[in-house]
């Protein structure tokens, strides 16, 4: 029979580790839900307005490197836009491709299109340089950047342009990135589960999380896959930044800091589709780059180190607390719960604690899925409903992604800036090799020298 003190201690101990995640993530889900509902009401009200009286010229810049297999689809999706084609300008910026990319672009230019399709070739590689070069070559009042492997929904350009026309204070906007459907692709069950987990992560991120950020003017990143800017605002910035691997986040914060009276928003109705990551190695490389980019950019904007509990405006401490500090309980319980067995806790208690923790994270993800379903359109509602079972996989997916992000946090402190990241197994092997080399160098060089100095001092003292 447990005493009162023992029972209170038991409840407090397990309550901290098992229910704090539900409290933190659950509160975040409620806040995001409120923001998403406000945004949905605004979009519904806007849908009832009349058509635009003026259609500004929209310039779409597509940086590409060895994209012979993807660039035609990206341009083809632009030809399907409902926005007036004679008000569209497409500029493909080639980064020294060694395949048939330029031939494919020339073929696309022969297909009838009321807008313009042009290309330029640069003598150097790099997405940042390609985007900056393209910005100085286009004529449109609105500038969109589009990744070569991204497909736009037919109404995407119209939705973006409408948002700029109806809000004169809108400086920049990101589209809503969705993971394309994997139906009919005969994926391995593990890859299929990964793809649908990634879809749910993206959908809740853009249609819930970034809608809340839009309502509070605290958007942290304009998606590199598809974003848009007022040209007159963009040309008054430093453009895309080469100092970080997350140039899109850097530009977002620069606009926020430089133009505090302007808005930066996510347009949920401007949808862009990307393929899911093809492998665990690719997912690792992507998340490490994102995470290290976030840390790098945070160090470049000390002026945005505002109070972490401000509801409105970008606050780097708030973003880092949510993304890093509040995620550290996962690090602790990952090691703490199994370790309890070795310090005397019954195995059944340890196992039941781990299972309970997993179910709590399932409850959190279930809350996000319910919110996503409530704000989704009919197509996405059907997809969410069909893949309800992904709820059982999402906690494991998010746990894996967290550790990949944690790898990016560690890498930013030890490695030079780089877009290229190897797979997790290679990175781990190289990390162990670096540790071994450092240890060996210390034992063979630094340690003997320091011991000799100590012994020399002792001898001289005597």
NUVOSE-460378 format. One record per residue (C-alpha): residue in one letter; x, y, z. Coordinates in nm, 4 decimals. Each point is the difference from the previous one (the first is absolute). Last residue first. Example, Ala and Ser with C-alpha at 12.3 -4.5 7.8 and 13.67 -1.06 7.14 Angstrom:
REC; rest; u; v; w
REC; S; 1.3670; -0.1060; 0.7140
REC; A; -0.1370; -0.3440; 0.0660
***
This chain:
REC; rest; u; v; w
REC; X; 6.1974; 2.1566; -0.5601
REC; X; -0.1954; 0.2613; -0.1864
REC; X; 0.2072; -0.0619; -0.3133
REC; X; -0.0821; -0.3718; 0.0125
REC; X; -0.3728; 0.0666; 0.0507
REC; X; -0.0072; 0.2518; -0.2829
REC; X; 0.1706; -0.2425; -0.2350
REC; X; -0.2477; -0.2705; 0.0989
REC; X; -0.2907; 0.2276; -0.0895
REC; X; 0.1562; 0.1055; -0.3294
REC; X; 0.0782; -0.3596; -0.0916
REC; X; -0.3571; -0.0980; 0.0843
REC; X; -0.1313; 0.2758; -0.2281
REC; X; 0.2242; -0.1073; -0.2864
REC; X; -0.0880; -0.3670; 0.0463
REC; X; -0.3761; 0.0868; -0.0022
REC; X; 0.0037; 0.2298; -0.3033
REC; X; 0.1852; -0.2235; -0.2439
REC; X; -0.0603; -0.3759; 0.0156
REC; X; -0.2985; -0.0176; 0.2335
REC; X; -0.1665; 0.3161; -0.1330
REC; X; 0.0558; -0.0946; -0.3614
REC; X; -0.1410; -0.3475; 0.0671
REC; X; -0.3093; 0.1468; 0.1640
REC; X; -0.0581; 0.2462; -0.2846
REC; X; 0.0474; -0.2720; -0.2606
REC; X; -0.2367; -0.2341; 0.1827
REC; X; -0.2641; 0.2710; 0.0377
REC; X; 0.0346; 0.0895; -0.3670
REC; X; -0.0362; -0.3667; -0.0975
REC; X; -0.3060; -0.0343; 0.2209
REC; X; -0.1539; 0.2989; -0.1770
REC; X; 0.0951; -0.1400; -0.3396
REC; X; -0.1757; -0.3265; 0.0854
REC; X; -0.3045; 0.1871; 0.1283
REC; X; -0.0127; 0.2185; -0.3142
REC; X; 0.0292; -0.3094; -0.2195
REC; X; -0.2867; -0.1666; 0.1837
REC; X; -0.2123; 0.3124; 0.0016
REC; X; 0.0269; 0.0547; -0.3789
REC; X; 0.2255; 0.2772; -0.1269
REC; X; -0.0849; 0.3684; 0.0087
REC; X; 0.0656; 0.2419; -0.2855
REC; X; -0.1126; 0.3576; 0.0303
REC; X; 0.3092; 0.0963; 0.1972
REC; X; 0.0997; 0.2560; 0.2626
REC; X; 0.3051; -0.1188; 0.1987
REC; X; -0.0381; -0.2703; 0.2656
REC; X; 0.0278; -0.0157; 0.3793
REC; X; -0.2668; 0.2187; 0.1600
REC; X; -0.2478; -0.0231; -0.2877
REC; X; 0.0405; -0.3767; 0.0082
REC; X; -0.1380; -0.0370; 0.3519
REC; X; -0.3257; 0.1789; -0.0806
REC; X; -0.0238; -0.1861; -0.3306
REC; X; 0.0292; -0.3308; 0.1846
REC; X; -0.2813; 0.1156; 0.2279
REC; X; -0.2067; 0.0450; -0.3126
REC; X; 0.0627; -0.3641; -0.0929
REC; X; -0.0897; -0.0984; 0.3551
REC; X; -0.3262; 0.1926; -0.0246
REC; X; -0.0789; -0.1533; -0.3371
REC; X; 0.0227; -0.3481; 0.1510
REC; X; -0.2305; 0.0951; 0.2882
REC; X; -0.2401; 0.1639; -0.2474
REC; X; -0.0170; -0.3199; -0.2058
REC; X; -0.0439; -0.2200; 0.3080
REC; X; -0.2799; 0.2243; 0.1284
REC; X; -0.1600; 0.0061; -0.3490
REC; X; -0.0257; -0.3778; -0.0467
REC; X; -0.3199; -0.0822; 0.1906
REC; X; -0.1702; 0.3158; -0.1290
REC; X; 0.0809; -0.1169; -0.3519
REC; X; -0.3035; -0.2252; 0.0421
REC; X; -0.2281; 0.2914; -0.0885
REC; X; 0.1284; -0.0254; -0.3564
REC; X; -0.3347; -0.0035; -0.1808
REC; X; -0.1421; 0.2743; 0.2204
REC; X; 0.2996; 0.2260; -0.0550
REC; X; -0.0131; -0.0550; -0.3763
REC; X; -0.3744; 0.0562; -0.0160
REC; X; 0.0321; 0.3163; 0.2048
REC; X; 0.2801; 0.1135; -0.2293
REC; X; -0.2245; -0.0159; -0.3055
REC; X; -0.3015; 0.1527; 0.1769
REC; X; 0.1874; 0.3049; 0.1318
REC; X; 0.1739; -0.0115; 0.3362
REC; X; -0.0721; 0.2183; 0.3066
REC; X; -0.1814; -0.2645; 0.2074
REC; X; 0.2196; -0.2864; -0.1212
REC; X; 0.3164; 0.1858; 0.1011
REC; X; -0.1410; 0.0639; 0.3486
REC; X; -0.0861; -0.3676; 0.0374
REC; X; 0.3452; -0.0983; -0.1254
REC; X; 0.1674; 0.2366; 0.2474
REC; X; -0.1977; -0.1522; 0.2870
REC; X; 0.0909; -0.3496; -0.1179
REC; X; 0.3645; 0.1012; 0.0001
REC; X; -0.0320; 0.0981; 0.3660
REC; X; -0.1895; -0.3188; 0.0839
REC; X; 0.2647; -0.2075; -0.1780
REC; X; 0.2614; 0.1814; 0.2091
REC; X; -0.1884; -0.1115; 0.3102
REC; X; -0.0231; -0.3533; -0.1371
REC; X; 0.3784; -0.0125; -0.0406
REC; X; 0.0554; 0.1224; 0.3551
REC; X; -0.2400; -0.2620; 0.1336
REC; X; 0.1900; -0.2728; -0.1850
REC; X; 0.3303; 0.1223; 0.1441
REC; X; -0.1449; 0.0161; 0.3519
REC; X; -0.1535; -0.3479; -0.0353
REC; X; 0.3389; -0.1356; -0.1026
REC; X; 0.1740; 0.1613; 0.2979
REC; X; -0.2655; -0.1157; 0.2451
REC; X; 0.0056; -0.3564; -0.1363
REC; X; 0.3791; -0.0056; 0.0235
REC; X; -0.0134; 0.0828; 0.3693
REC; X; 0.2091; 0.3037; 0.1017
REC; X; 0.3341; -0.0862; 0.1584
REC; X; 0.2635; 0.2284; -0.1451
REC; X; 0.0505; -0.2032; -0.3167
REC; X; -0.3691; 0.0036; -0.0887
REC; X; -0.0101; 0.3765; 0.0364
REC; X; 0.2572; 0.0313; -0.2776
REC; X; -0.2630; -0.0937; -0.2615
REC; X; -0.2195; 0.2932; 0.1142
REC; X; 0.2829; 0.2500; 0.0321
REC; X; 0.1598; -0.0378; -0.3434
REC; X; -0.2894; 0.0885; -0.2298
REC; X; -0.1640; 0.1809; 0.2915
REC; X; 0.2730; 0.2623; 0.0049
REC; X; 0.0324; 0.0600; -0.3725
REC; X; -0.3771; 0.0227; -0.0393
REC; X; -0.0100; 0.2461; 0.2926
REC; X; 0.2335; 0.2104; -0.2195
REC; X; -0.2743; 0.1041; -0.2395
REC; X; -0.1093; 0.2935; 0.2139
REC; X; 0.3514; 0.1445; -0.0195
REC; X; 0.0489; -0.0483; -0.3738
REC; X; -0.2828; 0.0912; -0.2368
REC; X; -0.2293; 0.1783; 0.2460
REC; X; 0.2804; 0.1715; 0.1916
REC; X; 0.1798; 0.0869; -0.3243
REC; X; -0.3103; 0.1624; -0.1465
REC; X; -0.0702; 0.1949; 0.3197
REC; X; 0.3632; 0.1136; 0.0264
REC; X; -0.0097; 0.1139; -0.3651
REC; X; -0.3083; 0.2137; 0.0493
REC; X; -0.1839; 0.0991; -0.3162
REC; X; -0.3012; 0.2191; 0.0685
REC; X; -0.3099; -0.0625; 0.2079
REC; X; -0.0565; -0.2227; 0.3025
REC; X; 0.3066; 0.1179; 0.1898
REC; X; 0.1084; -0.2674; 0.2474
REC; X; 0.3608; -0.0320; -0.1164
REC; X; 0.0741; 0.3728; 0.0460
REC; X; 0.1863; 0.1216; -0.3050
REC; X; 0.3264; -0.1205; -0.1453
REC; X; -0.0891; 0.1393; -0.3433
REC; X; 0.2824; 0.2576; 0.0014
REC; X; 0.2504; -0.2851; 0.0415
REC; X; -0.0654; -0.0963; -0.3632
REC; X; 0.3005; -0.1904; -0.1398
REC; X; 0.0238; -0.2509; 0.2882
REC; X; -0.3581; -0.1123; -0.0599
REC; X; 0.0898; -0.0622; -0.3654
REC; X; 0.2697; -0.2515; 0.0896
REC; X; -0.2248; -0.1825; 0.2475
REC; X; -0.2824; -0.0280; -0.2520
REC; X; 0.2395; -0.1090; -0.2756
REC; X; 0.1428; -0.2720; 0.2246
REC; X; -0.3498; -0.1329; 0.0438
REC; X; -0.1037; 0.0134; -0.3630
REC; X; 0.3248; -0.1598; -0.1192
REC; X; -0.0257; -0.2803; 0.2556
REC; X; -0.3643; -0.0510; -0.0986
REC; X; 0.0715; -0.0394; -0.3706
REC; X; 0.3048; -0.2254; 0.0386
REC; X; -0.1883; -0.2299; 0.2389
REC; X; -0.3024; -0.0203; -0.2284
REC; X; 0.2278; -0.0845; -0.2932
REC; X; 0.1665; -0.2774; 0.2012
REC; X; -0.3376; -0.1352; 0.1095
REC; X; -0.0979; -0.0301; -0.3647
REC; X; -0.1966; 0.1505; -0.2914
REC; X; -0.1105; 0.3247; 0.1669
REC; X; -0.3620; 0.0623; -0.0906
REC; X; -0.0703; 0.1700; -0.3335
REC; X; -0.0911; 0.3676; -0.0015
REC; X; -0.3334; 0.1674; -0.0677
REC; X; -0.0684; 0.3736; 0.0148
REC; X; -0.3252; 0.1461; 0.1299
REC; X; -0.1014; 0.3659; 0.0015
REC; X; -0.3178; -0.0298; 0.2119
REC; X; 0.1971; -0.0029; 0.3260
REC; X; 0.1615; 0.3353; -0.0715
REC; X; 0.2659; 0.0234; 0.2731
REC; X; 0.0732; 0.3572; 0.1041
REC; X; 0.2594; 0.2733; 0.0408
REC; X; -0.1488; 0.3406; 0.0776
REC; X; 0.1460; 0.3514; -0.0182
REC; X; 0.0402; 0.2520; 0.2832
REC; X; 0.3236; -0.1612; 0.1266
REC; X; 0.1711; 0.0310; -0.3415
REC; X; 0.3737; -0.0586; 0.0572
REC; X; -0.0410; -0.2485; 0.2852
REC; X; -0.2727; -0.2120; -0.1588
REC; X; 0.1669; 0.0236; -0.3421
REC; X; 0.3324; -0.1162; 0.1491
REC; X; -0.1768; -0.2750; 0.1919
REC; X; -0.1515; -0.1441; -0.3164
REC; X; 0.3246; 0.0422; -0.1972
REC; X; 0.1916; -0.2008; 0.2603
REC; X; -0.2687; -0.2692; 0.0091
REC; X; 0.0204; -0.0424; -0.3793
REC; X; 0.3814; -0.0029; 0.0044
REC; X; 0.0086; -0.3014; 0.2299
REC; X; 0.3482; -0.1379; -0.0800
REC; X; 0.1434; 0.3215; 0.1425
REC; X; 0.2398; 0.2780; -0.0960
REC; X; -0.1099; -0.0012; -0.3642
REC; X; -0.3008; 0.2262; 0.0661
REC; X; -0.2814; 0.0519; -0.2482
REC; X; -0.0867; 0.3622; -0.0756
REC; X; 0.1850; 0.2677; 0.2025
REC; X; -0.3327; 0.1827; 0.0245
REC; X; -0.1403; 0.3051; -0.1791
REC; X; -0.0414; -0.1974; -0.3209
REC; X; -0.2390; -0.2345; 0.1797
REC; X; -0.2333; 0.2796; 0.1078
REC; X; -0.0362; 0.1494; -0.3491
REC; X; -0.0420; -0.3504; -0.1435
REC; X; -0.2831; -0.0948; 0.2311
REC; X; 0.0825; -0.3536; 0.0980
REC; X; -0.1119; -0.3601; -0.0585
REC; X; 0.0875; -0.3427; 0.1393
REC; X; 0.0114; -0.3563; -0.1290
REC; X; 0.2582; -0.2733; 0.0753
REC; X; 0.2120; 0.2213; 0.2265
REC; X; -0.2888; 0.0320; 0.2419
REC; X; -0.0124; 0.3429; 0.1634
REC; X; 0.1241; -0.0630; 0.3520
REC; X; -0.0687; 0.1378; 0.3483
REC; X; -0.3526; 0.1395; -0.0316
REC; X; -0.0764; 0.2062; 0.3111
REC; X; -0.2640; 0.2406; -0.1305
REC; X; -0.2476; -0.1308; 0.2615
REC; X; -0.2604; -0.1043; -0.2603
REC; X; 0.2710; -0.1263; -0.2328
REC; X; 0.1650; -0.2002; 0.2763
REC; X; -0.3338; -0.1675; 0.0750
REC; X; -0.0383; -0.0768; -0.3693
REC; X; 0.3552; -0.1287; 0.0039
REC; X; -0.0818; -0.2618; 0.2633
REC; X; -0.3389; -0.1096; -0.1338
REC; X; -0.0031; -0.0240; -0.3788
REC; X; 0.3770; 0.0103; -0.0497
REC; X; 0.1257; -0.2229; 0.2827
REC; X; -0.3124; -0.2158; 0.0231
REC; X; 0.0276; -0.0846; -0.3687
REC; X; 0.3769; -0.0418; 0.0056
REC; X; 0.0018; -0.2438; 0.2939
REC; X; -0.3012; -0.1866; -0.1363
REC; X; 0.1688; -0.0415; -0.3373
REC; X; 0.3260; -0.1069; 0.1655
REC; X; -0.1852; -0.2708; 0.1886
REC; X; -0.1671; -0.1027; -0.3279
REC; X; 0.3377; -0.0282; -0.1739
REC; X; 0.1636; -0.1856; 0.2885
REC; X; -0.2860; -0.2518; 0.0112
REC; X; 0.0384; -0.0558; -0.3749
REC; X; 0.3749; -0.0369; 0.0409
REC; X; -0.0529; -0.2687; 0.2641
REC; X; -0.2688; -0.1745; -0.2079
REC; X; 0.2313; -0.0077; -0.3075
REC; X; -0.1388; 0.2328; -0.2640
REC; X; -0.2145; -0.1258; -0.2859
REC; X; -0.0421; 0.3477; -0.1553
REC; X; -0.3778; -0.0265; -0.0444
REC; X; -0.0833; 0.2381; 0.2853
REC; X; 0.3026; 0.1903; 0.1270
REC; X; -0.1855; 0.3317; 0.0174
REC; X; 0.2106; 0.3140; -0.0201
REC; X; 0.1277; 0.1457; 0.3255
REC; X; -0.1455; 0.3451; 0.0502
REC; X; 0.1673; 0.3411; 0.0161
REC; X; -0.2280; 0.2924; 0.0800
REC; X; 0.1264; 0.3094; -0.1801
REC; X; 0.2209; 0.2529; 0.1691
REC; X; -0.0670; 0.3690; 0.0008
REC; X; 0.1966; 0.3236; -0.0119
REC; X; -0.0489; 0.3728; 0.0553
REC; X; -0.3760; 0.0097; 0.0624
REC; X; -0.0876; 0.3551; 0.1003
REC; X; -0.2048; 0.0670; -0.3156
REC; X; -0.2267; -0.2946; 0.0911
REC; X; -0.2603; -0.0735; -0.2671
REC; X; 0.2417; 0.0069; -0.2909
REC; X; 0.2639; -0.2078; 0.1786
REC; X; -0.2517; -0.2669; 0.1002
REC; X; -0.1448; -0.0061; -0.3501
REC; X; 0.3461; -0.0556; -0.1492
REC; X; 0.0587; -0.2988; 0.2286
REC; X; -0.3395; -0.1560; -0.0685
REC; X; 0.0339; 0.0509; -0.3757
REC; X; 0.3478; -0.1564; 0.0011
REC; X; -0.1226; -0.3085; 0.1871
REC; X; -0.3254; -0.0605; -0.1891
REC; X; 0.1286; -0.2835; -0.2210
REC; X; 0.1764; -0.1678; 0.2969
REC; X; 0.3731; 0.0429; -0.0409
REC; X; 0.2477; -0.2832; -0.0512
REC; X; 0.3398; 0.0170; 0.1725
REC; X; 0.3125; -0.1840; -0.1198
REC; X; 0.1490; 0.3099; -0.1669
REC; X; -0.0415; 0.2036; 0.3181
REC; X; -0.2107; 0.3128; -0.0434
REC; X; 0.0800; 0.3580; 0.0925
REC; X; -0.2738; 0.2522; -0.0642
REC; X; 0.0469; 0.3697; -0.0734
REC; X; -0.2942; 0.2417; -0.0103
REC; X; 0.0269; 0.3294; -0.1884
REC; X; 0.1474; -0.1913; -0.2929
REC; X; 0.3033; 0.1034; -0.2070
REC; X; 0.2615; -0.2728; 0.0428
REC; X; 0.3792; 0.0007; -0.0382
REC; X; 0.1169; 0.1346; 0.3371
REC; X; -0.2036; -0.2579; 0.1928
REC; X; 0.1411; -0.2792; -0.2177
REC; X; 0.3589; 0.0699; 0.1040
REC; X; -0.1037; -0.0016; 0.3660
REC; X; -0.1851; -0.3281; -0.0421
REC; X; 0.2869; -0.1692; -0.1834
REC; X; 0.2616; 0.1255; 0.2458
REC; X; -0.1975; -0.1380; 0.2948
REC; X; -0.0662; -0.3319; -0.1753
REC; X; 0.3689; -0.0665; -0.0609
REC; X; 0.2201; -0.0961; -0.2910
REC; X; 0.2116; 0.2239; -0.2193
REC; X; 0.0257; 0.1108; -0.3638
REC; X; -0.3694; 0.0961; -0.0065
REC; X; -0.2375; -0.0865; -0.2814
REC; X; -0.3069; 0.2119; -0.0717
REC; X; -0.3475; -0.1118; -0.0923
REC; X; -0.3183; 0.1466; -0.1434
REC; X; -0.3664; -0.0978; -0.0103
REC; X; -0.2392; 0.2870; -0.0736
REC; X; -0.3778; 0.0123; 0.0372
REC; X; -0.2628; -0.0837; -0.2593
REC; X; 0.1285; -0.3576; -0.0285
REC; X; 0.0223; -0.2226; -0.3080
REC; X; 0.2635; -0.2768; 0.0433
REC; X; 0.3307; 0.0896; -0.1680
REC; X; 0.1473; 0.1372; 0.3250
REC; X; -0.0469; -0.3381; 0.1656
REC; X; 0.2333; -0.1570; -0.2572
REC; X; 0.2619; 0.2641; 0.0815
REC; X; -0.0350; -0.0860; 0.3695
REC; X; 0.0493; -0.3708; -0.0745
REC; X; 0.3138; 0.0750; -0.1995
REC; X; 0.1346; 0.2129; 0.2847
REC; X; -0.0528; -0.2803; 0.2530
REC; X; 0.1619; -0.2686; -0.2181
REC; X; 0.2730; -0.0926; 0.2531
REC; X; 0.3092; 0.1849; 0.1254
REC; X; -0.1851; 0.2853; 0.1676
REC; X; 0.2111; 0.3088; 0.0702
REC; X; -0.2521; 0.1544; 0.2410
REC; X; -0.2880; 0.0820; -0.2381
REC; X; -0.2346; 0.2857; 0.0860
REC; X; -0.3488; -0.0537; -0.1417
REC; X; -0.2004; 0.3212; -0.0408
REC; X; -0.3775; -0.0140; -0.0373
REC; X; -0.1990; 0.3210; -0.0534
REC; X; -0.3753; 0.0069; 0.0550
REC; X; -0.2490; 0.2794; -0.0791
REC; X; -0.0736; -0.1350; -0.3497
REC; X; -0.0859; -0.3298; 0.1664
REC; X; -0.2945; 0.1443; 0.1894
REC; X; -0.0067; -0.1937; 0.3301
REC; X; -0.1824; -0.3333; -0.0294
REC; X; 0.3338; -0.1800; -0.0086
REC; X; 0.0405; -0.2997; -0.2302
REC; X; 0.3048; 0.1444; -0.1775
REC; X; 0.1672; 0.0222; 0.3424
REC; X; -0.0572; -0.3737; 0.0538
REC; X; 0.1742; -0.0670; -0.3320
REC; X; 0.3002; 0.2048; 0.1143
REC; X; 0.0415; -0.2196; 0.3096
REC; X; -0.0629; -0.3178; -0.2005
REC; X; 0.2582; 0.0973; -0.2621
REC; X; 0.2593; 0.0758; 0.2717
REC; X; -0.0149; -0.3416; 0.1625
REC; X; 0.1902; -0.2632; -0.1982
REC; X; 0.2479; 0.2372; -0.1695
REC; X; 0.0749; 0.1619; 0.3343
REC; X; 0.3779; -0.0086; 0.0102
REC; X; 0.0091; 0.3215; 0.2043
REC; X; -0.2997; 0.2301; 0.0085
REC; X; -0.0986; 0.3389; 0.1430
REC; X; -0.3606; 0.0871; -0.0933
REC; X; -0.0944; 0.3697; 0.0158
REC; X; -0.3684; 0.0836; -0.0497
REC; X; -0.0872; 0.3574; -0.0951
REC; X; -0.3561; 0.1187; 0.0621
REC; X; -0.1282; 0.3026; -0.1905
REC; X; -0.2797; 0.1667; 0.1937
REC; X; -0.3629; -0.0860; -0.0804
REC; X; -0.2343; 0.2935; 0.0517
REC; X; -0.3710; 0.0057; 0.0774
REC; X; 0.0305; -0.3225; 0.1964
REC; X; -0.3073; -0.2162; 0.0048
REC; X; -0.2830; 0.0834; 0.2385
REC; X; 0.0033; -0.0922; 0.3658
REC; X; -0.1726; -0.3124; 0.1328
REC; X; 0.3251; -0.1947; 0.0150
REC; X; 0.1467; 0.2726; 0.2230
REC; X; -0.2507; -0.0734; 0.2766
REC; X; 0.0829; -0.3700; -0.0104
REC; X; 0.3742; 0.0739; 0.0040
REC; X; -0.0411; 0.2242; 0.3064
REC; X; -0.2123; -0.2597; 0.1764
REC; X; 0.2666; -0.2634; -0.0706
REC; X; 0.2705; 0.2257; 0.1445
REC; X; -0.1940; 0.0474; 0.3211
REC; X; -0.0591; -0.3751; 0.0256
REC; X; 0.3711; -0.0705; -0.0548
REC; X; 0.1014; 0.2430; 0.2740
REC; X; -0.2395; -0.1589; 0.2479
REC; X; 0.1245; -0.3465; -0.0941
REC; X; 0.3618; 0.1076; 0.0435
REC; X; -0.0729; 0.1111; 0.3554
REC; X; -0.1789; -0.3284; 0.0759
REC; X; 0.2844; -0.2056; -0.1496
REC; X; 0.2597; 0.1933; 0.2013
REC; X; -0.1929; -0.0698; 0.3210
REC; X; -0.0069; -0.3703; -0.0879
REC; X; 0.3694; -0.0029; -0.0806
REC; X; 0.0937; 0.1437; 0.3398
REC; X; -0.2586; -0.1770; 0.2162
REC; X; 0.0319; -0.3334; -0.1796
REC; X; 0.3801; 0.0167; 0.0217
REC; X; -0.0280; 0.0846; 0.3732
REC; X; -0.2190; -0.3038; 0.0542
REC; X; 0.2362; -0.2954; 0.0029
REC; X; 0.3263; 0.1333; 0.1384
REC; X; -0.1348; 0.2421; 0.2606
REC; X; -0.2984; -0.2158; 0.0909
REC; X; 0.2198; -0.3026; 0.0555
REC; X; 0.1983; 0.1697; 0.2744
REC; X; -0.2881; 0.2017; 0.1452
REC; X; -0.2349; -0.2974; 0.0145
REC; X; 0.2611; -0.2283; 0.1612
REC; X; 0.1026; 0.2673; 0.2509
REC; X; -0.3633; 0.0569; 0.0964
REC; X; -0.0497; -0.3749; 0.0418
REC; X; 0.3163; -0.0315; 0.2095
REC; X; -0.1083; 0.2879; 0.2230
REC; X; -0.3464; -0.1483; 0.0451
REC; X; 0.1422; -0.3430; 0.0801
REC; X; -0.0150; -0.2731; -0.2630
REC; X; -0.1459; -0.3351; 0.1044
***
